[in-house]
């Protein structure tokens, strides 16, 4: 229950964010001590009456609260019944009316019986007329309105908590993630929440801080990670449920959510970036252990999902201080890593690929395969709207001091053709192109020889990567991508010999940057 029944004084020098927490998905400001949301007009009185923060020390709290858009109680968007509990709000046992079209919620059977007598005109309702549920409410008093959330499980005493938190930690039920055979259509979100089974690995404990990030991911961030409406369910429901079983995936999700919040709230960017870095450190440490041995059917889905989040993290982290760049010591060193993540996300699955392709990740894989088929179908130059032949003019003459070996020339030739096909696919798809379309169109078609050239910063690889930046520029509207293409192009320009920079004229012109 809430601890708001009495006065809870706080230190006069307490930072506002230690007491008040904003939930952007619901546009409410929650008091962490009282464990409920404060009505917009009641913030000064709440601080004064319940926490003894008087006028001389109240201004920082009022200024902190004023930066947020707050909804009136009647306008707050409530979570759906299958969603995770809202962070910093207590979870209570309750009952839900099962009468058709009703759904009334209350915390005691006595009140439910009264509801049946008053509303449904039944003086002796049966126990099957309602069901047990978990409830939360944003507000108290005359604005109290319960909403249903997913069930909370209490772990066994010897459960190892990751990370260790307070006595209010919660562990959420896992979704069924084993598929004995392909199914004709994906289950609904409610079905996923109801078909929980015992997990293969340890459940993860989430404290209020982690619950905040998970709530943000499942109510906001997931939309920007999904490539289309068909894959939204994966990121909103399935990936978080898998994350409860696989620590590396959950930490990756929390890191992604923290980076998104850093983008949304620049004033708190440093705080959220540190939280993202901490979770990503944990994620990578656990992930390396998992992939140090062959991937199994039990963790294959989580591995595939995590490789996508790795790409998001590399892009979103770009531009932060070196201590937060988890992909390298400098911007240049991290340049090719996202290419490896995208390519290895499929290859490391090896013998369990079919199991993953027919499991909960199938719609995500189907989208990637459709993109690859678009490129594969373009077999001849005549079918390519973007003519790659100008790229072939960049191959130095054999007598030049910059001459490439025959093997490098052939590797470059093949990669240039594939890049031309990728541009043609973009023309065909128009505005429908997503981040994952752009990632799969060219990187997944590259040979290992080209990846070696890229790793060595060979001019041939850098020239094509610079032209690929034009395709990536179409993703600049994504919060995690920002000006990544322009930054990559500048890095490439710096890496190339002065006498070869003329080959970058077209991409520099297309991106409209100065170098």
WOKAVEN-V101125 format. One record per helix or strand of 2 or more residues. SS is the DSSP state (helix for helix, strand for strand). FROM is the first residue (numbers start at 1). TO is the last residue. If there is no record, write none. Layout:
# WOKAVEN-V101125
SS|FROM|TO  SS|FROM|TO
This chain:
# WOKAVEN-V101125
helix|16|19  strand|20|23  strand|28|31  strand|36|38  helix|40|51  helix|55|66  helix|73|75  strand|92|97  strand|105|106  helix|109|119  helix|127|129  strand|130|137  helix|141|143  strand|146|149  strand|152|153  strand|170|172  helix|189|194  helix|208|225  helix|229|243  helix|247|264  helix|266|291  helix|300|317  helix|322|324  helix|337|347  helix|350|357  helix|362|376  helix|381|383  helix|389|392  helix|406|432  helix|435|443  helix|448|455  helix|459|475  helix|484|495  helix|498|511
